[in-house]
Amino acid sequence: QVQLAESGGGLVQAGGSLRLSCAASRSRPGRYAMGWFRQAPGKEREFVVAISWSGGSTRYADSVKGRFTISRDNAANMVYLQMNSLKPEDTAVYYCAAAVKSDYRAYETIKDYNYWGQGTQVTVSS
């Protein structure tokens, strides 16, 4: 079992930055690819960014490339999402997710993920 807890969301003006954190607690060791997804009101949950277990592979949605950066610290069981140049369309609830995988890939699809956090609200004002 893996429990995930996001933090760092809030209200920011367009062009500003936020750093989201995801703390993972695990009941047993294993390899977990990690990802961030988001869901805006009235819309489906969508992929934002993902990182492999080793951190050597990452994937970004086209809408956030060049603005968002994912990183992880396996020793601390933490995953981070640095969000720069935020836009009003980035407003959503952001979810951290963990995928139990034995390889070193990053995963983009919701069905690949086994565990989810409760989400943290990010609001970008224009």
Secondary structure, 3 states (H helix, E strand, C coil): CEEEEEECCEEEECCCCEEEEEEEEECCCCCEEEEEEEECCCCCCEEEEEECCCCCCEEECCCCCCCEEEEEECCCCEEEEEECCCCHHHCEEEEEEEEECCCCCCCCCHHHCCEECCCEEEEEEC
